[in-house]
Structure formats: structure tokens, C-alpha cells
């Protein structure tokens, strides 16, 4: 079994559409979470607060620079995630296709690297 993260990504527009039907969206998401729990694949699920309440720590300068939200450009926002323990990448994709998402949003499917996959000294070999 491998862990996969289904990352919910949206835009200002998709977030507005979601908020316009939030009760329906929450009910559908609740049913989806129940399905994953019954299948025994759900490890965690969290949604994130409004991006205007967040900050960005930018390491592009000598010292980190902190910027309060909202941000100048929000083409894609990380809105939350589902963490699954599934047998294959394809199984994770099949669950991602079932997420009750609004039109225009995206679900990014990423495998969670195991501790033994990180090379000693933190060097990346591009395969994690």
C-alpha cells in the first residue's frame, strides 16, 4: 500500500462557485468521505481557511520575506487535501475522479514519499 495525497486546487472563480452552493458541496463531500472510510482508504482529510487569512514566506531574498494575503495573483489555490492509503496510483486516480469538485477546479494526485526514499544528506535524485 502507498499513501497518495489528493490535493484540491481551485481559483478565485471556483472558490466563489463553491461558496455559492456550500451546503450542497459539504453534503456531497461528507458522502465522499464516508465512501472512502467504508473502503478503508482514508487516512486524513482537511480543508484550508480562506487564502486572505494566510501568509506567504518567500525565501527569494537574503532573509525570508512574509507577505499577508490576499495575493496579487491567485490562479491556483491549494484548498485542502485527502490523504489515502491505496494499493496503486491508478486507485488513487479513481478516487480523485470521484471528488465532488466544482467545474474548473483540479485535483492533483501525488504519492507521499517514504522515509527510506530520501537519500542520505537530503540530496534528491529526482525520483521521489
PyMOL commands that set and color helices and strands:
alter all, ss='L'
color gray80, all
select helices_A, chain A and resi 12-20+22-39+51-53+89-97+115-117+120-122
alter helices_A, ss='H'
color red, helices_A
select strands_A, chain A and resi 2-10+42-47+55-58+65-68+77-86+106-111
alter strands_A, ss='S'
color yellow, strands_A
deselect
rebuild
show_as cartoon
